[in-house]
Amino acid sequence: MMTKRIGVIGIVIDEPKHISDKVNTLLSQYGSMIIGRMGIPRHDENVGVIALIIEGTTDDVGAFTGKLGNLPGVTVKSALTARKATE
């Protein structure tokens, strides 16, 4: 079994009205990894920013961020700590 790690994922969405439904579908699909979520709409800039606190294996985080990053207008960065999550 792979070790789960605690980390953060930052998501910036250009023109969220056009793609937010697909982003939210992926967030729901990987919801078991998400510990916390903060979303900040920037209507004046036509940008949405989402910060996630996550717990998952490097493979799961990579699959999640890869799918998010493949959506048009979505930029994703993640950072996993060396700290292992308790099972």
C-alpha positions as CSV (number, residue, x, y, z in Angstrom):
1,M,0.0,0.0,0.0
2,M,1.3,3.4,-0.9
3,T,1.8,6.0,1.8
4,K,-0.6,8.9,2.1
5,R,0.9,12.4,2.4
6,I,-0.6,15.7,3.5
7,G,-0.3,18.6,1.1
8,V,-1.9,21.6,-0.7
9,I,-3.2,22.1,-4.2
10,G,-3.6,25.6,-5.7
11,I,-5.9,26.0,-8.6
12,V,-6.4,29.2,-10.8
13,I,-9.3,29.2,-13.2
14,D,-9.4,31.7,-16.1
15,E,-13.0,32.5,-17.1
16,P,-14.6,30.2,-14.5
17,K,-18.1,30.5,-16.0
18,H,-16.9,28.4,-18.9
19,I,-15.2,25.6,-17.0
20,S,-16.2,25.6,-13.4
21,D,-18.7,22.8,-13.8
22,K,-15.9,20.5,-15.0
23,V,-13.6,21.6,-12.2
24,N,-16.4,20.9,-9.6
25,T,-17.0,17.5,-11.1
26,L,-13.3,16.6,-10.6
27,L,-13.4,18.0,-7.1
28,S,-16.3,15.7,-6.3
29,Q,-14.7,12.7,-8.0
30,Y,-11.6,13.2,-5.8
31,G,-13.5,14.4,-2.7
32,S,-12.3,11.7,-0.5
33,M,-8.8,13.2,-0.7
34,I,-9.9,16.8,0.2
35,I,-9.7,17.8,3.8
36,G,-10.4,21.5,3.3
37,R,-11.3,23.8,0.5
38,M,-11.3,27.6,0.1
39,G,-12.6,29.3,-3.1
40,I,-12.1,32.9,-3.9
41,P,-14.0,34.4,-6.9
42,R,-12.3,37.4,-8.5
43,H,-15.1,38.7,-10.6
44,D,-13.2,41.9,-11.4
45,E,-10.4,39.8,-12.9
46,N,-12.6,37.1,-14.3
47,V,-10.6,34.5,-12.4
48,G,-11.3,32.0,-9.7
49,V,-8.8,30.7,-7.1
50,I,-9.2,27.5,-5.1
51,A,-6.9,26.3,-2.4
52,L,-7.2,22.7,-1.3
53,I,-5.8,20.9,1.7
54,I,-5.4,17.2,0.7
55,E,-4.3,13.8,2.0
56,G,-3.5,11.2,-0.6
57,T,-0.9,9.0,-2.3
58,T,1.5,10.6,-4.8
59,D,-0.2,8.6,-7.5
60,D,-3.7,9.9,-6.5
61,V,-2.6,13.5,-6.2
62,G,-0.8,13.2,-9.6
63,A,-3.9,11.8,-11.3
64,F,-6.1,14.5,-9.8
65,T,-3.8,17.4,-10.6
66,G,-3.2,16.0,-14.1
67,K,-6.9,15.9,-14.9
68,L,-7.4,19.4,-13.5
69,G,-4.4,20.8,-15.4
70,N,-5.7,19.3,-18.7
71,L,-8.8,21.5,-18.5
72,P,-8.5,24.7,-20.7
73,G,-7.8,27.8,-18.7
74,V,-6.9,25.9,-15.5
75,T,-3.5,26.2,-13.8
76,V,-2.6,23.8,-11.0
77,K,0.3,23.6,-8.5
78,S,0.7,21.1,-5.8
79,A,3.0,20.6,-2.9
80,L,3.2,17.4,-0.7
81,T,4.9,17.4,2.6
82,A,7.3,14.7,3.6
83,R,4.9,14.0,6.6
84,K,3.1,10.8,6.3
85,A,-0.6,10.8,7.1
86,T,-1.7,8.5,9.9
87,E,-3.9,5.6,8.7
